[in-house]
């Protein structure tokens, strides 16, 4: 039978560690420095942070409740609650994240000939890259059609177009 690890032993270290992770990845994202898996790490491992904070609050519920009795405690939570609600509105600003999904959708639906023009490569070169990576494609095909035909997700075919240096494509002969 597995030994149970007491909540008190892991809640605070997990809270501190995940806070450091969220801070580090969040700051790098703020400055648009997102190498490797920074964004994915921030998005998915934030669930660990939420779990850790929930466990920490559970363990320290009396002091937490005591903080809520003070005006500073209630005020702090109210301010950040209002900021969270306000963050759901655009306030007339156009931001990159708002456009990202629409742009990606249009790229996935566009014919490969259009993607070649956007990527600045000849159509024949782009079709060669796809063939070298196991995709039977024509200039009229879209990435959506290729994924439907060959399986997988859209990221790899998009990388063939826009990140060829990251895709293991054999050199032309």
C-alpha positions, 0 to 999 in steps of 0.5 A: 500500500502506498504511503500517504504524504501529508498535505502539510508536507507538500502544500507550501513547497508546491505553492512556492515552487509553482509561484516561482514557475508562474512568475518566471514564465509570466515575466518572460511572456510579458517581454515577448521572450518565449523560447521553447515551451514557455507559453505551454508551461505557463498555461498548463502548469498553472493548474499545479499553482491552483491546486497548491493554493487551494491546498494551502488555503485548506490547511490555513483556513482559519488564518485565511478567514481571519484575513477576510475579517480585516479591511485590508484582506477584503479590500485586496480580494475585492480589488483583484476580483474587480481587475479579473472581471475587467480583464475580460473586456477589450476596452476598444484595444486590439491585442495579439491574442485576440487576432491569433486564433483568427489568423491561425484559422485563416492560415489553416484554411488557405491553399498552400499556394497562398501560404507559400506566398506568405512564407516567401518561398516558391510553391514547388519548394513548399510542396517538396517540404510537405512530400519530404515529411510524408504529406501528399499535397497539391498547391490547392490543398489547405493544411486543414485538408492535409490534416483531415487526410493524414491525421495529426494536428495542424502545428506540424504542417504549419511548422513545415511552412513557417519553421522549416529549420525546426522540421527534420526535412531532408535537403534537396538534391 
